[in-house]
Each structure stands twice: as C-alpha cells, then as structure tokens.
Amino acid sequence: MAYDAVIIGAGPAGSTTARLLAENGATVLLLDRHSFPRDKPCGGGVTLRAAAVAGIDLSPVIEHTIYGMRFSLRLGESFDRRFPQPLTYMTQRSHLDALLAQRAAEAGAAFHDDEAVRSVDLPSGQAESLTPGGVGQRRCQAESLTRGGVVVRTDKASYTAPILIGADGANGLVARATGLRPQFEEAVALEGNLAFSHGIPDDWKEYVGLDLGGLAGGYGWAFPKNEHLNLGVGAWKYAGFTLRPKLAQLSRRYGFDPDALTNLRGHHLPVRTSGTPIARGPVALVGDAAGLVDPFSGEGIHMAFASGRLAAESALAYLAGETASMASYQHAVDAQLQPELNAARKLQELFNFAPPPYLAVMRRSEKFWLFFCHLVRGERTYLDFLNAIGPLRRAVDIFASIAERRRLSRVGAGERLMATARNL
C-alpha cells in the first residue's frame, strides 16, 4: 500500500506530525508496535508551554491542574510556592497518547497499532535493509537520498511512501536503518506509582513536588494523578546506579512507604548534541528519536509537539516539490528549537554546579519565582532569561563551561567504576 508519509511511533511527536499532514491533505500511515491504549514510562506532565503548541484540546485527559510547586533541597525541609494561573496539566501517557492518535485518525491518518516494523528499505539501494537486530548494519554513504519510495515492512504488510518519519524513541529502528545517528548525552529515570483507593491527599491535588540537588544532573519528583502519585528520580546515565535507593529515600521523605510503589520502570532521556543529524533525504527524526529533550527539566513533550509541527511543514514542502529533501526540517530545528535547548543546557550545568543558592532565590525572590512560572507557561524562554541578565551572561557562559568540565570528569570516573564492577 502506498502513502505520502509513513510515521513510525504514535507518541506525541509522531501523532502530531500525522495529524497535521492529514489535515493538509496528505495520505498518512501512523504505525506503533504497541496495542493502544498503552502506558509509557513518563511523568505525564504537560506544561502550559507544551499545551500551547499541541494544537488540540487536551482537557479530556487532564487529571489535575497544577498551580504550585513543593520544593526541597536534598530531601530536606520543603516550601511551597503558588501561582494564580495554571502551570502544568497532569495526564497519564496511556490516555494522552491514545487521544493524540485518535485525533490523527479523525484527521484522516490511517492508524495501525499493534503492528511492529520489521525492516526499512531506503530508495536506490543506498542503505541495505535492517532488522531490529541490526544484522549487516551499514551507514548510508550518500549525503542525500533520491525521491524514490521508502519501503516499510511490518509483521502484517508492506508499505511505500516518499517520506519516512521516525518517532520511535532513542535508538529506534528508523535511526538505525537510515544511518541517522544523532549523538546523545543520556540521562536515565526511574519511577513508580503509589495508589490511593479514595483519591490522592488533598495537599497534593494542585502541587507537584520537586526535590533538587540530590541527583547528578537531575531531580526527584511527585506528580499527582487521579488515583495515584507518580514518584520518580532522574540523573545523568553515569549515576544511574543511585536511582533505586534515591527513589526509596524520596518516598520516605514525602511520608510514603517505598515498598508500596508499584509499576516500577526505568527509561532513557536522550539529550541531543547540537548539530548532529536528524534528517537525510526523505527521512526525519522527531521527538525523543531526535534527542529533543529539555536538558534542564528532562521534559520532552513540548519539543515532541514542536518538532512534529516542523516535520509536518517540511514534509508538505517536500511533497509539493518545493524542497529536494527533508533537510529543511533539520534547518528549522537548528534555527528555532536548538538555541533554546542550548540555553537550557547552560542553565542546567550552572544550577547543578551549586544548587543551594538558586533554591534560596526561588524561595525568597518573588521576581525569580514569577519568571520561572512564566517560563513553564511558555510566556518566557530560557533565552529570555539569558538576555535579561545582560553582562552577567558572560559569567553564566564561563561557570557553565567549568561545571560541564567537572561533570564530564565525573562521567569518565563513573564509566570506569561501572566497567570495573562488570569485570568483577
């Protein structure tokens, strides 16, 4: 069967791309290997900033609206800050992703869940077919691909299309099959759910908990859902071995029994290295597959929606013959999204260099708190913050660079420790 575009992966990025293409008259196939609704490891928080670019009404899957944050430093004393307007919507990914895929289908996309992709063939023999096992893997030697059809084979059928969108997460099949290998710095997270038979405690219904400073490059969280709290911890990959004890400590800090946590799951958070390839010829990677995760917050839904929009725009131009490849998508990401991610990276390095003073400012400075709220709501950006501090921006650059060098030295030490442990 032939389509204008085949999209592999029906998360926020893939479903957004599919919906926008279908709304503009393209024939679209949206594939996912899981049967929907399916759950996915994720806190499920959709900031106002992310909701603003979603393009659809998310109210059917919003379980709580967050107005405040409960901060603590290294599991110490906590303090609450509140904003008069919504900051974040709490969803469950099983419900959110099902809604997004449904909206894509309603727009005209063919949605096939429970259909795993087995191989991808690129046109003109420029890259050999790859299976998920990666046997015979070879990097694509050409800088661009012809406009011939991509062939996608699943366990049920074969499909052709001039455009292939990879929305299948970090290390997904599309990236491997096409030679697109974005370079990532990886963070990891571990989360679990704490059930409440009569609803969550009242003091959590409009607040999220954030414990800062106790994890290498990450934080602990508590996110309220209708009948459970989602508790989790995240850190750079080299500190992944600390996550299980840190999650237990976080649970006890909030007054909960860590043994009561269910559905414990870990997942990767890929952070793209600026400039690495996410498009070639008729192929583009979106969302987590492209590593478009906010390095400061670890949040990926906003960039999933945003990259899906840019991919759809580039795909429509490609189908109309206005461009020779999907390279315009990468140019758009590098121009419109990556500068914000680069700014977030600097601020993340700086914050994790010495968290206490920043948390003290968050507690005492109304101006800083309000700026943070406007950032979460999408009314300000990380770049706005760097521009607002004027001459201090140079100091941010210097200290962020120092913090990054210190972190990378720890990464090296952590990797050597892990290698030694594996050899014992």
Secondary structure in CASP SS format (residue, H / E / C, confidence):
PFRMAT SS
TARGET T0000
AUTHOR 0000-0000-0000
METHOD secondary structure of the structure
MODEL  1
M C 1.00
A E 1.00
Y C 1.00
D C 1.00
A E 1.00
V E 1.00
I E 1.00
I E 1.00
G C 1.00
A C 1.00
G C 1.00
P H 1.00
A H 1.00
G H 1.00
S H 1.00
T H 1.00
T H 1.00
A H 1.00
R H 1.00
L H 1.00
L H 1.00
A H 1.00
E H 1.00
N C 1.00
G C 1.00
A C 1.00
T C 1.00
V E 1.00
L E 1.00
L E 1.00
L E 1.00
D C 1.00
R C 1.00
H C 1.00
S C 1.00
F C 1.00
P C 1.00
R C 1.00
D C 1.00
K C 1.00
P C 1.00
C C 1.00
G C 1.00
G C 1.00
G E 1.00
V E 1.00
T E 1.00
L H 1.00
R H 1.00
A H 1.00
A H 1.00
A H 1.00
V H 1.00
A H 1.00
G C 1.00
I C 1.00
D C 1.00
L C 1.00
S H 1.00
P H 1.00
V H 1.00
I C 1.00
E C 1.00
H E 1.00
T E 1.00
I E 1.00
Y C 1.00
G E 1.00
M E 1.00
R E 1.00
F E 1.00
S E 1.00
L E 1.00
R C 1.00
L C 1.00
G C 1.00
E C 1.00
S E 1.00
F E 1.00
D E 1.00
R E 1.00
R E 1.00
F C 1.00
P C 1.00
Q C 1.00
P C 1.00
L C 1.00
T E 1.00
Y E 1.00
M E 1.00
T C 1.00
Q C 1.00
R H 1.00
S H 1.00
H H 1.00
L H 1.00
D H 1.00
A H 1.00
L H 1.00
L H 1.00
A H 1.00
Q H 1.00
R H 1.00
A H 1.00
A H 1.00
E H 1.00
A C 1.00
G C 1.00
A C 1.00
A E 1.00
F E 1.00
H E 1.00
D C 1.00
D C 1.00
E C 1.00
A C 1.00
V E 1.00
R E 1.00
S E 1.00
V E 1.00
D E 1.00
L C 1.00
P H 1.00
S H 1.00
G H 1.00
Q C 1.00
A C 1.00
E C 1.00
S C 1.00
L E 1.00
T C 1.00
P C 1.00
G C 1.00
G C 1.00
V C 1.00
G C 1.00
Q C 1.00
R C 1.00
R C 1.00
C C 1.00
Q C 1.00
A C 1.00
E C 1.00
S C 1.00
L C 1.00
T C 1.00
R C 1.00
G C 1.00
G C 1.00
V E 1.00
V E 1.00
V E 1.00
R E 1.00
T E 1.00
D C 1.00
K C 1.00
A C 1.00
S E 1.00
Y E 1.00
T E 1.00
A E 1.00
P C 1.00
I E 1.00
L E 1.00
I E 1.00
G E 1.00
A C 1.00
D C 1.00
G C 1.00
A C 1.00
N C 1.00
G C 1.00
L H 1.00
V H 1.00
A H 1.00
R H 1.00
A H 1.00
T H 1.00
G C 1.00
L C 1.00
R C 1.00
P C 1.00
Q C 1.00
F E 1.00
E E 1.00
E E 1.00
A E 1.00
V E 1.00
A E 1.00
L E 1.00
E E 1.00
G E 1.00
N E 1.00
L E 1.00
A E 1.00
F C 1.00
S C 1.00
H C 1.00
G C 1.00
I C 1.00
P C 1.00
D H 1.00
D H 1.00
W H 1.00
K C 1.00
E C 1.00
Y E 1.00
V E 1.00
G E 1.00
L E 1.00
D E 1.00
L E 1.00
G C 1.00
G C 1.00
L C 1.00
A C 1.00
G C 1.00
G C 1.00
Y E 1.00
G E 1.00
W E 1.00
A E 1.00
F E 1.00
P E 1.00
K C 1.00
N C 1.00
E C 1.00
H E 1.00
L E 1.00
N E 1.00
L E 1.00
G E 1.00
V E 1.00
G E 1.00
A E 1.00
W E 1.00
K H 1.00
Y H 1.00
A H 1.00
G H 1.00
F H 1.00
T H 1.00
L H 1.00
R H 1.00
P H 1.00
K H 1.00
L H 1.00
A H 1.00
Q H 1.00
L H 1.00
S H 1.00
R H 1.00
R H 1.00
Y C 1.00
G C 1.00
F C 1.00
D C 1.00
P H 1.00
D H 1.00
A H 1.00
L C 1.00
T E 1.00
N E 1.00
L E 1.00
R E 1.00
G E 1.00
H E 1.00
H E 1.00
L E 1.00
P E 1.00
V E 1.00
R E 1.00
T C 1.00
S C 1.00
G C 1.00
T C 1.00
P C 1.00
I C 1.00
A E 1.00
R E 1.00
G C 1.00
P C 1.00
V E 1.00
A E 1.00
L E 1.00
V C 1.00
G H 1.00
D H 1.00
A H 1.00
A H 1.00
G C 1.00
L C 1.00
V C 1.00
D C 1.00
P C 1.00
F C 1.00
S C 1.00
G C 1.00
E C 1.00
G C 1.00
I H 1.00
H H 1.00
M H 1.00
A H 1.00
F H 1.00
A H 1.00
S H 1.00
G H 1.00
R H 1.00
L H 1.00
A H 1.00
A H 1.00
E H 1.00
S H 1.00
A H 1.00
L H 1.00
A H 1.00
Y H 1.00
L H 1.00
A C 1.00
G C 1.00
E C 1.00
T C 1.00
A C 1.00
S C 1.00
M C 1.00
A H 1.00
S H 1.00
Y H 1.00
Q H 1.00
H H 1.00
A H 1.00
V H 1.00
D H 1.00
A H 1.00
Q H 1.00
L H 1.00
Q H 1.00
P H 1.00
E H 1.00
L H 1.00
N H 1.00
A H 1.00
A H 1.00
R H 1.00
K H 1.00
L H 1.00
Q H 1.00
E H 1.00
L H 1.00
F H 1.00
N H 1.00
F H 1.00
A C 1.00
P H 1.00
P H 1.00
P H 1.00
Y H 1.00
L H 1.00
A H 1.00
V H 1.00
M H 1.00
R H 1.00
R H 1.00
S C 1.00
E H 1.00
K H 1.00
F H 1.00
W H 1.00
L H 1.00
F H 1.00
F H 1.00
C H 1.00
H H 1.00
L H 1.00
V H 1.00
R C 1.00
G C 1.00
E C 1.00
R C 1.00
T C 1.00
Y H 1.00
L H 1.00
D H 1.00
F H 1.00
L H 1.00
N H 1.00
A H 1.00
I C 1.00
G C 1.00
P C 1.00
L H 1.00
R H 1.00
R H 1.00
A H 1.00
V H 1.00
D H 1.00
I H 1.00
F H 1.00
A H 1.00
S H 1.00
I H 1.00
A H 1.00
E H 1.00
R H 1.00
R H 1.00
R H 1.00
L H 1.00
S H 1.00
R H 1.00
V H 1.00
G H 1.00
A H 1.00
G H 1.00
E H 1.00
R H 1.00
L H 1.00
M H 1.00
A H 1.00
T H 1.00
A H 1.00
R H 1.00
N H 1.00
L C 1.00
END
